[in-house]
Amino acid sequence: MKSIILVSITGEPGDYNDFSKVYDAWFPLLFRIVYRMTGRRDISEEVAQEAFIKYYERRDILPKDEGLKYWLIRVVRNLALNYEKRKGRERRAVERHFHEPTHETGHEGERALVREETIQEVQAALLKLPYNLRIVLILKEYGGFAYAEIGKMLGITEGNVKVRVFRARNQLAQLLGKEGT
């Protein structure tokens, strides 16, 4: 993975160390969340790094406790959602222009192909879920957050989170069952 190299503008020695600690602590989680939303490693890395750029620009006014984690997750969620909207618009424009749907390619080798196809099928099914169900499932399953934490991040009750996770799992199972996975 690439890392962001930032030079302290103020020249204070703690600036880079604090940023580095936050980056090292939260980049893997943010990357996983975005990857499950977009299905692409390159985009996930770019979105997670963009979130850290936003953090670096606002680090003086942001909370230093658990609130920072929730702020970073909200930022990557919004950036990933913006990416998905933009990608959808671009795909529709290409399809309209060429009058044909776009296709993705797989990897070489039988084992890699099967694994990649399975990942793509699960990712495609995950992307078919409504956003409000998809985000809670991603945060629960891939982010490893508790229901209460997810509720705080999304501004909904813990009970609502549990209901959405249940519904998301059921819908995902139905989608994967229909596709024969």
C-alpha positions as CSV (number, residue, x, y, z in Angstrom):
1,M,0.0,0.0,0.0
2,K,1.1,3.5,-0.6
3,S,1.6,5.9,2.3
4,I,1.0,9.6,2.5
5,I,4.1,11.7,3.1
6,L,3.3,15.0,4.7
7,V,5.6,17.7,5.9
8,S,4.6,19.7,8.9
9,I,3.8,23.2,7.9
10,T,4.1,24.5,11.5
11,G,7.4,22.7,12.1
12,E,6.1,21.3,15.4
13,P,7.7,17.8,16.0
14,G,4.5,16.2,17.2
15,D,2.5,16.9,14.1
16,Y,3.9,14.1,11.9
17,N,4.0,11.6,14.8
18,D,0.4,12.1,15.7
19,F,-0.7,11.9,12.1
20,S,1.4,8.8,11.6
21,K,-0.1,7.1,14.6
22,V,-3.7,7.8,13.5
23,Y,-2.9,6.7,9.9
24,D,-1.3,3.4,11.1
25,A,-4.1,2.7,13.5
26,W,-7.1,3.4,11.2
27,F,-6.0,3.0,7.6
28,P,-6.5,-0.8,7.4
29,L,-10.1,-0.6,8.8
30,L,-11.0,2.3,6.5
31,F,-9.5,0.5,3.5
32,R,-11.6,-2.6,4.3
33,I,-14.8,-0.6,4.6
34,V,-14.3,1.2,1.3
35,Y,-13.2,-2.0,-0.4
36,R,-16.5,-3.7,0.6
37,M,-18.4,-0.7,-0.7
38,T,-16.5,-0.3,-4.1
39,G,-15.0,-3.7,-4.7
40,R,-11.8,-2.2,-6.0
41,R,-8.5,-2.1,-4.2
42,D,-7.1,0.9,-6.1
43,I,-10.2,3.0,-5.4
44,S,-10.3,1.9,-1.8
45,E,-6.7,3.0,-1.2
46,E,-7.4,6.3,-2.9
47,V,-10.6,7.0,-0.9
48,A,-8.9,6.1,2.4
49,Q,-6.0,8.3,1.7
50,E,-8.3,11.1,0.7
51,A,-10.0,10.8,4.1
52,F,-6.6,11.2,5.8
53,I,-5.9,14.3,3.7
54,K,-9.1,15.7,5.1
55,Y,-8.1,14.6,8.6
56,Y,-4.7,16.3,8.2
57,E,-6.3,19.5,7.1
58,R,-8.7,19.6,10.0
59,R,-6.6,17.7,12.7
60,D,-6.5,20.7,15.1
61,I,-10.3,20.9,15.4
62,L,-11.2,17.2,15.3
63,P,-11.6,15.1,18.4
64,K,-8.7,13.0,19.6
65,D,-10.7,10.1,21.1
66,E,-13.2,7.6,19.7
67,G,-14.9,10.5,17.9
68,L,-12.1,10.7,15.5
69,K,-12.6,7.1,14.4
70,Y,-16.3,7.8,13.8
71,W,-15.5,10.9,11.9
72,L,-13.0,9.1,9.6
73,I,-15.6,6.3,9.0
74,R,-18.2,8.9,8.0
75,V,-15.8,10.6,5.7
76,V,-14.8,7.4,3.9
77,R,-18.5,6.3,3.7
78,N,-19.4,9.6,2.1
79,L,-16.4,9.6,-0.3
80,A,-17.1,6.0,-1.3
81,L,-20.8,6.8,-1.9
82,N,-19.8,9.8,-4.0
83,Y,-17.5,7.4,-6.0
84,E,-20.3,4.9,-6.5
85,K,-22.6,7.6,-7.8
86,R,-20.0,9.0,-10.2
87,K,-19.1,5.4,-11.4
88,G,-22.8,4.7,-12.1
89,R,-23.2,7.9,-14.1
90,E,-20.0,7.1,-16.1
91,R,-21.1,3.5,-16.8
92,R,-24.5,4.7,-18.0
93,A,-22.9,7.3,-20.2
94,V,-20.6,4.6,-21.8
95,E,-23.5,2.2,-22.2
96,R,-25.6,4.9,-23.9
97,H,-22.7,5.9,-26.2
98,F,-21.7,2.4,-27.2
99,H,-25.2,0.9,-26.8
100,E,-23.8,-2.1,-24.9
101,P,-23.1,-3.0,-21.3
102,T,-19.6,-2.8,-19.8
103,H,-17.9,-6.0,-18.7
104,E,-15.1,-6.7,-16.1
105,T,-12.3,-9.2,-16.7
106,G,-11.1,-11.9,-14.4
107,H,-7.7,-13.3,-13.4
108,E,-5.6,-16.1,-15.0
109,G,-5.5,-19.6,-13.5
110,E,-8.3,-21.9,-12.4
111,R,-8.1,-21.4,-8.7
112,A,-7.6,-17.7,-8.9
113,L,-10.5,-17.5,-11.4
114,V,-12.9,-19.3,-9.1
115,R,-11.9,-17.3,-6.1
116,E,-12.1,-14.0,-8.1
117,E,-15.5,-15.0,-9.5
118,T,-16.8,-15.8,-6.0
119,I,-15.5,-12.5,-4.6
120,Q,-17.1,-10.6,-7.5
121,E,-20.4,-12.4,-7.0
122,V,-20.5,-11.6,-3.3
123,Q,-19.4,-8.0,-4.1
124,A,-22.0,-7.6,-6.8
125,A,-24.7,-9.0,-4.5
126,L,-23.5,-6.7,-1.7
127,L,-23.7,-3.7,-4.1
128,K,-27.3,-4.6,-5.0
129,L,-28.4,-4.1,-1.4
130,P,-30.0,-0.7,-0.6
131,Y,-27.4,1.7,0.7
132,N,-28.9,1.8,4.3
133,L,-28.7,-2.0,4.6
134,R,-25.3,-2.3,2.8
135,I,-23.5,0.2,5.1
136,V,-24.6,-1.4,8.3
137,L,-23.6,-4.9,7.0
138,I,-20.2,-3.6,5.9
139,L,-19.5,-1.9,9.2
140,K,-20.7,-5.0,11.2
141,E,-19.1,-7.8,9.1
142,Y,-16.0,-6.1,7.6
143,G,-15.5,-3.3,10.1
144,G,-16.1,-5.5,13.2
145,F,-18.0,-2.8,15.0
146,A,-20.6,-3.4,17.7
147,Y,-24.2,-2.5,17.0
148,A,-24.0,0.5,19.4
149,E,-20.9,1.9,17.6
150,I,-22.6,1.6,14.2
151,G,-25.7,3.4,15.6
152,K,-23.5,6.3,16.8
153,M,-21.7,6.5,13.4
154,L,-24.9,6.5,11.4
155,G,-27.1,8.5,13.9
156,I,-29.6,5.7,14.3
157,T,-30.7,3.5,17.3
158,E,-29.0,0.3,18.2
159,G,-32.2,-1.6,17.6
160,N,-32.5,-0.1,14.1
161,V,-29.0,-1.2,13.4
162,K,-29.9,-4.8,14.4
163,V,-32.9,-4.8,12.2
164,R,-31.0,-3.5,9.2
165,V,-28.2,-6.0,9.7
166,F,-30.8,-8.8,9.9
167,R,-32.5,-7.6,6.8
168,A,-29.2,-7.1,4.9
169,R,-28.1,-10.6,5.7
170,N,-31.4,-12.1,4.5
171,Q,-31.4,-10.1,1.3
172,L,-27.8,-10.9,0.6
173,A,-28.5,-14.6,1.2
174,Q,-31.5,-14.4,-1.2
175,L,-29.4,-12.6,-3.9
176,L,-26.6,-15.2,-3.6
177,G,-29.1,-18.0,-3.7
178,K,-30.6,-16.7,-6.9
179,E,-27.2,-16.4,-8.5
180,G,-26.3,-20.0,-7.5
181,T,-23.4,-19.1,-5.3
